[in-house]
Amino acid sequence: MQKRKVGLALGSGAARGLAHIGVLEVLEKEGIPIDMIAGTSAGAAIGALYAQGKDASVIKSLTLDLSWKRLASLVDLALPRTGFIKGKKIKDLLAVLIGGDIKFSDLRIPFACVAADIMTGEEVVINHGSVLEGIRASISIPVIFTVVKWKGRYLVDGGLVNPVPVSVLRQMGADFIIAVNVIPAVRDRAQRVEKIKEPHIISVVMQSLYIASYLVVRSSLEGADIVIEPQMPDITYGDFSRAEECILQGALATQGSIPEIKRQLEA
C-alpha cells in the first residue's frame, strides 16, 4: 500500500501560535510522520524551524529562552510610512535560529508560507528563494510591521487571507492533512469583554487582524482531515510571557486527537 503523504498546516495567531510547539512535540512522540508543512504568520516561523530539521524540544527551548527583555530589544522603530517596526532585528534573530539565510530548497521537509498582497488582497504562497524573506512577509502584521516588498508585490501577514493554509498543502500534494487553528471563537473572546479596558493602538491593530482572520478561518480549514484547536480563551495575541501555557495547551489538544489521527492513517 502506498504511504499517505501527511501535511501539517500551522495557523496564524501571534503568541497563541506558540501552541504549535506543543502540537509538534506530541506528533513527534507518537511517531506521526510529517511529509510537508505550510504555515501562516506564527505558524510560518515555527513551521520553518521544524522543516529545517530542529525537533520540537529544541524549538521549545529556544522559545522559552526568549525573555521579555530580549523580545523588547527586537523592536526597531521605523519612520511610520508603512509600519512602526522595521523587522530587521526579528529577521536577524530568525537567521540565528534557523542557521542563516537559507533557501526553501535547503529545508529537510517541503515547506511553504502564506502572505497577503496588501494592494490586491490576494493570497501569496512563498515556497522558493529566501526562507527568511518568506517568514518576514508572513508575520508582517499590518501597521505594526513595515510591509515586505517581494517580487514586485507589497506583502503583509497571511492571516488576512488564509489563516490556516490547508489549501496550500493540497496544492503541495498532501493527501492527509492535520490543521492547527489557534484563533478562538468569538464566543470565547466575548466572555472576557467585561474585564477589558479601553484598548491601545497595538490592541486595536491585533484585534482587527483577529476579526479579519476569524471571518475566514472556517473556510480556511475546509479540506482538513483532522483539526486541532488548543483551548486558550484567555490568552491574547501579545501574551508571549505565557509561552509555557500555550505549548501545554497545544500538546493537550493534540494528545486528544492522536487516536483519530492513527485510526485514519491506518485505515
Buried (B, 14 or more C-beta within 10 A) or exposed (E): EEEBBBBBBBBBBBBBBBBBBBBBBBBBBBEBBBBBBBBBBBBBBBBBBBBBEBEBEBBBEBBEEBEEEEEEEBEBEBEEEBBBBBBEEBBEBBBEBBBEEBEBEBBEBBBBBBBBBBEEEEBBBBBEEBBBBBBBBBBBBBBBBBBBEBEEBBBBBBBBBBBBBBBBBBEBEBBBBBBBBBBBEEEEBEEEEEEEEEEEEBBEBBBBBBEBBBEBBEEBBEBBBBBBBBBBEBBBBEBBEBBEBBBBBBBBBBBEBBEEBEEEBEE
